[in-house]
Amino acid sequence: MKRIATWTFYGVGALAIAYLALYAYAVFTGRDMQPGDPIHIFRKPDAPIIPVSQRHCERSEAIHPPLVAL
């Protein structure tokens, strides 16, 4: 049982070190963001334009069913 706990401890430590290494990579190689910089969100050029009045998600009712008064 001690051996399993030791290897689990090593595994968690290795995951933590890998996470920190990826974080450091992202910090040092990422773009500098300044307050006020625009956020660029790209979409397909051939995507249909949906009017605001029709932007209702069918999934929203499946996730959050409408409330019914009892």
ZANU-416175 format. One record per residue (C-alpha): x, y, z; residue number from 1. Coordinates in steps of 0.05 Angstrom, whole numbers. Layout:
# residues N
<site x="X" y="Y" z="Z" num="NUM"/>
...
***
This chain:
# residues 70
<site x="0" y="0" z="0" num="1"/>
<site x="58" y="47" z="15" num="2"/>
<site x="86" y="35" z="-55" num="3"/>
<site x="20" y="55" z="-88" num="4"/>
<site x="17" y="118" z="-45" num="5"/>
<site x="88" y="135" z="-63" num="6"/>
<site x="77" y="127" z="-138" num="7"/>
<site x="12" y="166" z="-133" num="8"/>
<site x="50" y="222" z="-99" num="9"/>
<site x="103" y="221" z="-154" num="10"/>
<site x="49" y="222" z="-207" num="11"/>
<site x="13" y="282" z="-177" num="12"/>
<site x="80" y="318" z="-170" num="13"/>
<site x="98" y="303" z="-243" num="14"/>
<site x="30" y="330" z="-266" num="15"/>
<site x="40" y="393" z="-224" num="16"/>
<site x="109" y="405" z="-254" num="17"/>
<site x="82" y="393" z="-325" num="18"/>
<site x="25" y="442" z="-312" num="19"/>
<site x="74" y="495" z="-287" num="20"/>
<site x="120" y="483" z="-347" num="21"/>
<site x="61" y="493" z="-395" num="22"/>
<site x="40" y="555" z="-357" num="23"/>
<site x="110" y="584" z="-361" num="24"/>
<site x="113" y="569" z="-436" num="25"/>
<site x="46" y="604" z="-447" num="26"/>
<site x="68" y="664" z="-406" num="27"/>
<site x="135" y="674" z="-440" num="28"/>
<site x="113" y="659" z="-511" num="29"/>
<site x="44" y="691" z="-510" num="30"/>
<site x="24" y="758" z="-538" num="31"/>
<site x="26" y="818" z="-493" num="32"/>
<site x="-44" y="839" z="-476" num="33"/>
<site x="-56" y="911" z="-456" num="34"/>
<site x="-120" y="939" z="-427" num="35"/>
<site x="-162" y="965" z="-484" num="36"/>
<site x="-134" y="919" z="-537" num="37"/>
<site x="-188" y="889" z="-581" num="38"/>
<site x="-203" y="815" z="-573" num="39"/>
<site x="-204" y="783" z="-642" num="40"/>
<site x="-257" y="729" z="-649" num="41"/>
<site x="-258" y="699" z="-717" num="42"/>
<site x="-316" y="664" z="-751" num="43"/>
<site x="-325" y="629" z="-818" num="44"/>
<site x="-332" y="679" z="-874" num="45"/>
<site x="-389" y="638" z="-905" num="46"/>
<site x="-428" y="631" z="-840" num="47"/>
<site x="-501" y="654" z="-844" num="48"/>
<site x="-520" y="719" z="-811" num="49"/>
<site x="-574" y="707" z="-759" num="50"/>
<site x="-616" y="767" z="-738" num="51"/>
<site x="-615" y="783" z="-663" num="52"/>
<site x="-690" y="769" z="-659" num="53"/>
<site x="-679" y="697" z="-681" num="54"/>
<site x="-618" y="681" z="-637" num="55"/>
<site x="-653" y="631" z="-592" num="56"/>
<site x="-616" y="567" z="-576" num="57"/>
<site x="-657" y="503" z="-579" num="58"/>
<site x="-610" y="472" z="-529" num="59"/>
<site x="-624" y="524" z="-477" num="60"/>
<site x="-693" y="495" z="-464" num="61"/>
<site x="-665" y="425" z="-458" num="62"/>
<site x="-613" y="449" z="-408" num="63"/>
<site x="-659" y="499" z="-371" num="64"/>
<site x="-732" y="479" z="-380" num="65"/>
<site x="-782" y="535" z="-374" num="66"/>
<site x="-811" y="545" z="-304" num="67"/>
<site x="-882" y="523" z="-295" num="68"/>
<site x="-926" y="552" z="-241" num="69"/>
<site x="-957" y="499" z="-196" num="70"/>
***
